[in-house]
Amino acid sequence: MNQHSVTGNKYITTTLAAAAMIIMLSASTKNTNAQMKRARDCGIEIGILRPGNYNAITDVPGVKVGQVTLREGDSVKTGVTAILPHSGNIFQEKVPAGIFVGNGFGKLTGYTQVEELGNLETPIVLTNTLSVPVAAAAVIDYTLRQPGNEGVMSVNAVVGETNDARLNDIRGRHITKEHVLEAIGNAVAGRVDEGNVGAGTGTVCFGFKGGIGTASRIIPQKRGGYTVGVLVQTNYGGILQVNGVPVGQELGRFSFRNNVSEYREDGYKEDGSCMIIVMTDAPLTSRNLKRLGARAFAGMMRTGASGSNGSGDYVIAVSTAEDLRIPYSSGSMYEEWREIRNDEMDLLFQAAAEATEEAIINSLFAAETTKARNGMTVEALPVEKTLEILRKYNRLKEK
């Protein structure tokens, strides 16, 4: 089974008149469980490219991730995940960005300006659906407080979401601006916690417990040696496939089961969402970043996603290449940079698809069984059974 031990607990006392409400905030979490082996550790090797040192989005130089996890009894299971493309003033040194929309049933904030101008000027924050407004307000606060931004009068906060109402008291709107600022402030390079953490605390994927997952791929040095890193917040449905194997069918748990088989009890609602964040140090501008995002979405579909009507599936792709940073103000009329040609995009496309597919599987492997506020329990993916199925199909590389 997959378990988390929570460390670094903090208590934040609200400033409301009652002042008696204390929220336990898990500002950092560590995975210390038996199910903690990631997909690759278990012999699941997706694709042909090698991962980075951490097999995480933070393998891209300069990228940091911060997470805050809220758990209160069986009612509150939610959180915040923040991704920073670099450690400087992002508003003053904007980065190229593109957004690919797989299915637009979502509440992604900041989309139109990124689409229009092709750049990102804030950290990316992920949370639950009804906490998007407060998260956006926190991102604006963070940006306005940055030294050098004293004259800033407009901020395009980018906040993505999935709906965690199945496990979380989403109507309670327990996320505060302080939680979001804490996640941004906690952001670090290195290993990224996965599963029931941050914005993935209350998510459900393929009928099993979903969560945060991450992976990376390195392009061969002779083709540039660039890194593509992906982080996902998985909360969607379909018919789970792991490395091409129909695991969901073999386990007897998949979307539409009630409609296509004699069974009636084990089907689950296939609607949901997936946020996919792609970072790369390859010099790409918004047009090719959007194309890169489309390939990340293809990686999601490889896992058996159904792309249902109610699924909000977005890919935010960002280049961290220092030579492509866009200054807030400049003495020049012109932008001058060198970017990768279209003909050289294929390996980057491959990397985005592979890393996304593996990040999603990692989110499932790391997640742990969770009890909901209504007494329902969402089980973790049975990893050992999954590995047995992969052996049956000869798709497991034994260690």
Buried (B, 14 or more C-beta within 10 A) or exposed (E): EBBBEBEEEEEBEEEEEEEEEEBBBBBBBBBEBEBBBBBBEBBBBBBEBEBBEBBBBBBBBBBBBBBBBBBBEBBBBBBBBBBBBBEBBBBBBBBBBBBBBBBEBBBBBBBEBBBEBBBBBBBBBBBBBBBBBBBBBBBBBBBEEBEEBEEBEEBBBBBBBBBBBBBBBBEEEBBBBBBBBBBBEBBEBEBBBBBBBBBBBBBBBBBBBBBBBBBBBBBEEEEBEBBBBBBBBBBBBBBBBBBEBBBBBBBEBBBBBEEEEEEEEEBBEBBBBBBBBBBBBBBBBBEBBBBBBBBBBBBBBBBBBBBBEBBBBBBBBBBBBBEBBBEBEEEEEEEEEEBBEEEBBEBBBBBBBBBBBBBBBBBBBBBBBBEBBEEEEBBBBBBEEBBEBBEEBEBBEEE
